[in-house]
Amino acid sequence: MSFPIDEAIRLLEQTVAGLQTPIVDLIAVQTRDPFKVLVATILSARTKDEVTAAAAARLFARAETPEALAKLGLVELEKLIFPVGFFRSKAKYLHALPAALAECFGGQTPSDIDALIQLPGVGRKTANLVRSVAFGLPAICVDTHVHRIMNIWGYVQTDTPLATEMALRAKLPEKYWIRINGLLVAFGQSICRPIGPHCDQCPLATLCPRLGVIPRKTGQKGAGGKTAQNPGKEQLFFSWNVNGLRAALGKGLLEILQRTDADIVALQEIKALPEQVPEEIRNLPGYQSFWHPAEKKGYSGTAVWTRTAPLQVLYGLNVPEIDREGRVLTLEFADFFFINAYFPNAQPELKRLDYKLAFDAAILNHLNRLKARKSVVLCGDFNVAHREIDLARPKENRGSPGFSDEERAWMDTLLAAGYVDTFRQFCPDPGHYTWWSYRSGARAKNIGWRIDYFVVDERSSSRVADAAISSAIHGSDHCPITLRFR
């Protein structure tokens, strides 16, 4: 059955009428100046709307025209637009923008997409947005919200925003092209959120197939009999194997982190040294960051961002052959330890199984030492599917890396030692996965494996308010997982 796009957009327009307007649309309402819309769009990339709005107001107070912008120095621009995402790069784009407009377009902002993408800091998303918002011309701006929600609806089946744009150009009625971005951005920020979407409040609940979606919990009881909506202080933990931090940054990682607004962010397989990535991610506003990269460049590695300063940070497991791969990073807080781990892959023909089992034994010893002192939260890519319901094709993969008897037996040992697989506290059902092969459209078909986990010690399971898989978030062959911890 095809998705009823006309009915969906009609309902969205009714819903969005009472929601906050995306900042670029708001600026277009306030002024029909294409130059201001262009500048605001450049500022808005991977930045919260409220941050963009404040930065745009400061900048436009000093420079409302290309001529005025040309008089501002680079350092001054950086100060005016901070703390938008990638503010130093954006300052460079803005510094070069007046000359580019003057040399190529007589000082005017062009409306053609091919012309717009010649300007500094302007890609296809920005060009489409400027063309549609500033000029009212047919264009489809595909950001992470449009890409994500169109795939949740099953209206397209695509892996990248560019592929979504091309698919929508061929399928979406042109009358919706201009307004689809504003509708879905407002909808995606408020109701159809990347993590814990409010499906219980969604006006499209009877239409949406919810492909790859884990809705937020509404009153489900966790361990100890408390509900996931129980009031009180909760922290949101976010874990993701990004399969290369630099690659993930190019796929919208900063915007995802900003919109998730987690208290602790744990990334695995970063494949980078801190000095190899932009300052905007090294010094993410509001966070302290800690890094444990592998000695081998472009390989393995872990990193953690935290809003609360840890009491101490432990790098590795005091096992040199493990620690040189940067696989474990432990942060101690007042009442719990947080461990970010990237477990080894057993490799084809189980060539690295002995190494992985040695790692398994070492990290379990580490957990046991820590849980004697306070609560323990372990997260990361475990590189093992524990039970048959944790992968789509268990029979075909029996004995394969990640589903060998030895690896699965260690998961049994872990749980028997007094630890809890938090996702299974809330969801006993099959069909929920965190990793999909890039081959044969596995993700679109949901032929996946659940190999990423949040685990806590048994005594602390009552502190778990919710555990979820955010399969709608793209940017890696894995998807993020989250934990709400009291």
N, C-alpha and C positions, 0 to 999 in steps of 0.2 A: 504494500500500500504506500503510495507516495505521500510525502509530507505536505499538509495543507498550508502552503506558504502565505496565501492571501489572508486566511483566517488568523494565522499566527501574527502577521504584521498588524492587522486590525486590532487584535488584543494588546499587542505591544504598545501601539500608539496610545491606547487608553491608559495603560499602566505607566508609561514613561512620562505622560503629561504631568504626573505628580512627583516625579523624581528629579534629582539634581541634573542639570544639563551639562554634558561634557564641556570642558573649558574652551575648546576650539570653537564649538558651536556657539557658546556664549559670547565669545569675542566677536564672532561673525554677526551676531544679533546687535551687539553694541556698536560695531563699526563695519562698514562694507569695504574697508581698506584691505585689498589683497595682500599688501606688504605686511600689515599687522597679523593677518591670519597666517601668512607664511612663517613669520618669526615665532608666533605662538605655537605653531605646529612643530617647528624644530625644537623648541623648548620642551614640548609635552612628551617627547619620546621617552619611554621608560621612567616616567615621573608621575607622581600623584597629582591630581587636578588642582588640589589646594596649593601645592608647591609651585606648579606652573603658573597659577593665577597670580600669586604674590610676586614671582619673578618677572612675569610679563608686565605687571603694574609698575614695578620699579624701573624696568627697562624703558617702557613707553613714556614714563615721566621725564626721561632724559633724551629719548630718541624715538620720535614718531615717524621718521622718514629715513630713507636710505642715506640721505646727505648727513643727517644728524648722527646716524649710527656710525658713519665713516669717521666721525670726529672722536669717537671713544677708543681708548687704548685697550689692549688685550687684557691687562691686569684689571682695569676698571670693569670691563665686561664680565670677567670671572666673578668679581665681587657682587655685581648687580644681579647675576642670575643664580648664584649659589643659594640653596643646595640642590638644584635640579640634577637629575642623573647625568653622568658624563659631562659635568658643567665645563670642564676645561676644553674638551673636544668641541662642545657646542659654542663656547666663546670663540674658538678659532674659526668655526663655520660662520658665525655672525660677523666676525672681524673681516672675513673675506667676502661676505655677501654683497655689500654695496658696489665693490669694484666689479664683481661678476655680473651684477644686474646692469651696471653702466656699460660694460664692454660688450655684452652680448644682446641686451634687450632694451637699450636706451633708457636705463634706469627704472623700467617698469617691470612688475611681476608678471611673468607669462602665465597663460592658462593651459598651454599644451603640456601633456605629461612628459613627452620626450624632451621638451625644452626645460621643464622644471627639474628633471633629474640631472641636468648639467650643473645645477647650482650646488654650492658646498653644503653638505649635511642633508641633502634631499634624496631620499630613496623612493621607491614606488609607493609605499604607504603614504608618505608625506605628500608626494605629488598628487596622488588621487584625492587625498583629503583637501588639499588646497584647491584643486580644480572644482571639486563638488561644493565645498563650503563657501569659498570666496567668490566663485564665479557662477555657481548654480548650473554647472555643466555636467553631463553624464560621466560618472566615474564611480568605481567601487573601491573604497578604502578598506583593506582587510588588515586589521590588527589582531592581537591574540584573542580578543573577545569574539570578533566575527568568525575567525578561524575555528575557535573552540566550539561556539554555540551552533554554528552550521553543521559541524560534525556530530554534535550531541543530537541534533534533530535528525541526522541521517540525510539531510538535504544534499550534502556533498560527502564524499569519502576521500579525504586528502590528507597528506602528511605535512604540508608546509603552507604558510600564508599565501605564497605566490601561486601555488597550485589551487588554493581556494579561490583566489581572485580570478584565475582563468576559468575555473569551473562555474563560478557565479556569472561571469560575463556571458557564458554560453547558455545558462539556465535561468537565472533570476530575471524576472520582467524588468525592463529598463526603468519603469516608473518608480521602482524601489531603490535604484542605484544610489541616488544622492543621500537618502535619509537612512539607509540601512546601518551605516556605521554609528551614527548618533544614537539610534534606537538600541543597538546591541551593546554599545559601550555602557550606556546608562543601565540597561538591563543586567549586563554582566557584572557591573560594580555593585549592584544592589541586591539582586535576587539570584540570578544564575551565576553565582560566584565560582571561581576556580576551585576553592576548597570549601566543603560544606555548603553546597548550593541549597537555597531555601525552597526546595521542591514543594514543601508543604504550603507555601504561600504563592506559588507560581500560577499566573493566570492561564498558562499553557499546559497545565497539569494533565488535562485529558487528551492533549494532542501530542505531547512530547514522548518519544520512545526512550529517552534518558540513556542513550548509548554511552557506555563507559562512565556513568555517573554514580557516585556514592553520595546520596543526600545527607544533609546534616541530621543528627539524631535529635528527636523531639521526645524527651521523656523516657528513653530506654534505660532500663536499670543496668548498672554495671556491678562490679564486685562490691560487696558491702551494702547493697540495697539502695544506694544513692543514685539519683538520676543524672543523666548527662547535662541537664539544664539546671542542676543544683546551683544556687547562687553561692558566691564566694570567690576567692582569688584562684584563678586557673592560669596556667601558662600553656602556650601553644608551642609545641616542638615540631620542627619540619626537617625531614631527612630525604635526600635525593642523590642517587648516583647519576651525575651529570654527564658521564662519559666524555670528559674533557671540558674544563671550566671555560676556556677561551671559546670553544665551539658553542657552549650553552649561552654565553653572553651575546653571541650573534643571533641567538634564537629567542631573545626576550627574557633571559634569566633575571635581569635587574627589575624589570617590571613585575615579574611573577613574585619576587621576594618582597618588593614594596607593597604589593597588593595583599600578599599573605600576612604581612606584619607579624611574623612569628617572634616569640621571645628568644628562641634558640634555633639557629639554622645549621644543619650538619650536611656537608656535601662529601661525597666519596668519588674516587677516580677523577680527581681534579686535573691530573696530568700537567701540572704547571707549578712553577716557583712563584712566590708572591710578586717578585719583581717583573714577572712576565705578563702580568695582567694589569688592567687600568686601575688607577688609584680609586676610582669610584666604587669598585668592588672590594679593594683592599681595605678602604676606610668607609665602609657603608655607613651613612649617617645614622646615629643612634646605637651603633654596635661596636663592640671590640671584636677583633678577629684573631684567630690562632691557627697556625698552619703547620702541617706535618707532611711535607712533600717527600716523594721518593728520591733517593740519591740518583737514580737513573732518570734522565730527563724525558718528559713526555710519557710518564708511566705512573700508574697507581696514585697514591697520595690522598690525604684527607684534610679538611678545614672546617672550622666552626666559627660562627658569628653569634655573639650573645649580648643581650641588652644589659644583663647584670654581670658585674665583674666577678670572675671566679676567685675562690680562695687560693687555689693553686691549679696548675696545668701539668699533666703528665704526658710525656711524649713516648709512645710505644709501650712495649711489654718487657723491657730489659732482656730481650732476646735479639742479638745483633742481626741474624739472618732474616728476621721478621721486620725489625725496626727500620732497616735500611730501605724498605719498601713503603714506609710511611702509612701503615695500615690502621693504626689505632691512636686516637687522641682522646684523653680523659680530662674533664673539667670537674673540679670539686666546688660545690656550692654549700650553703649553710646546712641544708637538710637532704641533699641527694648528690650522687655522682652521675655525671652525664658522659657516656662513652660512645664515641663515633667510630665505627669500625667498617673497614672494607676487607671482607674475607677473601682469601685467594680462590681462584678458579681451579678446579681439579684438572682441567685441560683434557683435550681429546686423548682417548685410550687411558685416561686417569693417570697421565704421566706425572702430575703434580699432586696426587692424592696424599702421599706421605707428608709432603710439606703442609698441605691444608689441614690434615689431622693433627699435626704438631701445633699449628696455629690454633686450632679449635681447643686443644688441651690447655695451651698457654692462656687464652683469653678466658676460659672458664675458671682457671686458677685466679686470674686477675679479678673476675667478678666476685668470686667467693671471698677474697680478701676484703674487697670494698664493702660488700653487703653486711659484713660483720660490724661495720661502723655506722652505716646509714643507708637510705634507699638508693637503689641502683636503677638507672635507665640506660639500656643499651639499644642503639639503633644502627642501621646501615644495611648494606648489601651483603647478605650472608652467602650468596651464591649456592643456595640449596633450596629446593622445594621439599617441604617436610612430608606432606601427605599427598595421596593421589588427587585430592580435591584442589591441591595447590598448583596444578598444571593442567593444561587442556588435554594433553595426550600422554597420560601416564604409562600406558602399555608400550607404546612405541619408544618411550624414553627410559625405560627401566634399565638401570646400570650405566646410564650416560652421566657425564659430568654434571653435577648439580642434582642428580637423582639416583646416585649410587647407593647401595645398601649401607656402606660405611658412613657416608655423609648424613644420610637420614637417621642412622643410629645415633650419631652424635647429637642431633636435634632432640631425640628421645632422652638422651643423657642430660642435656641442658634443662629440659623441662622437669625431669625427675629430680634434678638437683635443687629445685625450688624456684624456678623462673616461669614466667607466664608470657605466652604469645598474645599480646594485647588485642590484635585484630580479631582473634578468635573468641575473645570475650564478648564481642558485639555482633560478629557475623559468622555463623557456622556454615554458610552456603558456599558451593563451588562457583567458579566463573569469575572470581576476582583476582586479578593478576597485576604484577608491578613491572614485568619485563616482557618484551616481545622482540622477536627477531626482526631485522630490517628486511628479511626476504619474504617474497610471496604475499605481501600485504597482510602479514600476520596480525598487526595491531588492529587494522580495520576489521578483521575477522575474529578478533579477540582470541587468537591462538597464543596464549601466553603462559608465563610462570609467575608464581608469587615467591620471590626470593629476597624481598626487602622487608625488614621487620623492625618493630619496636618491642623490646622485651623488658620486663621489670621483674624485680624479685617478688616472690609470692606475698610477703608481708606487706608490700606496698601496692598491691593490685587494687586496693580500695581507693587509692589516690588517682587512678585512671578514670577520667570522665568520659573519654571517647578516643577511639582509634579509627583512622580512615585511610583509604587509598584514593589518591586524586588522579584517576586514570584519564581525566579530560585534559590534563596539563601535558603538553608536548614539549619537545626540546632535547630529548635524549631517548635512547632505547628503553630506559626505565621511566617510571613516573614517580612523583613524590609520594611520601606517606606522612601522616601527621598523627600527633598524640596530644591530647589535652590532659594536663597533669595538675592535680590540686596540690 
